[in-house]
Amino acid sequence: MVATEGTARALVEAGLTVEPILKVHEGRPNIADAIRSGDIQLVINTPVGRQAAHGDKYLRRAAIDYAVPAVTTLAGARAAVEAIAALQGEPLVVTALQDMHA
């Protein structure tokens, strides 16, 4: 897991192992570079403030260009994490809606 400075600090305090990475405006290599190189499989980005919105544009563009899913709300991040955990615990079963209401 990689995270920018403030997020990395909070995640480490929560007991997670995190590799820090630079924001787009902080220099290189940065998070957008990591997306382009295929090192990132999911982006969770909850921008706050004008500076964050500016850097967020480049992050979203890189995610779109390289087909990396991006989540921009805490509720969405929670849902994505819960879905990933559920998929790791049991196989995905697909059922047609018509079969459920037959």
C-alpha positions as CSV (number, residue, x, y, z in Angstrom):
1,M,0.0,0.0,0.0
2,V,1.3,3.5,-0.8
3,A,0.0,6.8,0.4
4,T,0.9,10.4,0.4
5,E,2.4,11.9,3.5
6,G,-0.6,12.8,5.7
7,T,-2.5,9.7,4.8
8,A,0.5,7.5,5.2
9,R,1.1,8.9,8.7
10,A,-2.6,8.2,9.7
11,L,-2.5,4.7,8.3
12,V,0.8,3.9,10.1
13,E,-0.7,5.1,13.3
14,A,-3.6,2.7,12.7
15,G,-1.1,-0.2,12.4
16,L,-0.9,-0.6,8.7
17,T,2.3,-0.9,6.7
18,V,2.5,1.9,4.2
19,E,5.1,3.1,1.7
20,P,5.1,6.9,1.3
21,I,4.8,8.4,-2.1
22,L,4.9,12.0,-3.4
23,K,1.9,14.0,-4.5
24,V,1.9,15.2,-8.1
25,H,3.1,18.7,-7.2
26,E,5.8,17.5,-4.8
27,G,8.2,16.2,-7.4
28,R,9.0,12.8,-9.0
29,P,8.5,9.9,-8.9
30,N,5.0,10.6,-7.7
31,I,1.6,8.9,-7.5
32,A,0.8,9.6,-11.1
33,D,4.1,8.1,-12.2
34,A,3.3,5.0,-10.2
35,I,-0.1,4.7,-11.9
36,R,1.5,5.1,-15.3
37,S,4.1,2.4,-14.5
38,G,1.4,-0.1,-13.5
39,D,2.3,-0.2,-9.8
40,I,-1.1,1.0,-8.6
41,Q,-4.3,-1.1,-8.9
42,L,-6.8,1.1,-7.0
43,V,-6.8,4.8,-6.2
44,I,-8.6,6.1,-3.1
45,N,-8.4,9.9,-3.2
46,T,-10.6,12.2,-1.1
47,P,-9.4,15.7,-2.0
48,V,-10.0,18.6,0.4
49,G,-9.2,22.2,-0.4
50,R,-8.1,24.1,-3.5
51,Q,-4.6,22.7,-3.7
52,A,-5.9,19.1,-3.4
53,A,-8.4,19.7,-6.2
54,H,-5.6,21.0,-8.5
55,G,-3.5,17.9,-8.0
56,D,-6.5,15.6,-8.0
57,K,-7.1,16.5,-11.7
58,Y,-3.8,14.9,-12.7
59,L,-4.4,11.9,-10.5
60,R,-7.9,11.3,-12.0
61,R,-6.5,11.7,-15.5
62,A,-3.8,9.2,-14.9
63,A,-6.3,6.7,-13.4
64,I,-8.6,7.1,-16.4
65,D,-5.8,6.9,-19.0
66,Y,-4.4,3.7,-17.4
67,A,-7.8,2.1,-16.5
68,V,-7.2,2.2,-12.7
69,P,-10.4,2.3,-10.6
70,A,-10.6,5.5,-8.6
71,V,-12.8,6.2,-5.5
72,T,-13.3,9.8,-4.4
73,T,-15.4,9.5,-1.2
74,L,-14.8,7.8,2.2
75,A,-18.1,5.9,1.8
76,G,-17.0,4.7,-1.6
77,A,-13.6,3.7,-0.1
78,R,-15.3,1.7,2.7
79,A,-17.5,-0.1,0.2
80,A,-14.6,-0.9,-2.1
81,V,-12.5,-2.3,0.8
82,E,-15.4,-4.3,2.1
83,A,-16.1,-5.7,-1.4
84,I,-12.4,-6.7,-1.8
85,A,-12.4,-8.4,1.6
86,A,-15.6,-10.3,0.7
87,L,-14.1,-11.5,-2.6
88,Q,-11.0,-12.7,-0.8
89,G,-13.1,-14.7,1.6
90,E,-15.3,-16.5,-0.9
91,P,-15.8,-16.9,-4.7
92,L,-18.0,-14.5,-6.6
93,V,-21.3,-16.0,-7.5
94,V,-23.4,-14.3,-10.2
95,T,-27.1,-14.8,-10.3
96,A,-29.5,-13.4,-13.0
97,L,-32.2,-11.1,-11.6
98,Q,-34.8,-13.2,-13.4
99,D,-33.6,-16.3,-11.6
100,M,-34.0,-14.6,-8.2
101,H,-37.6,-13.7,-8.9
102,A,-38.7,-16.8,-10.8
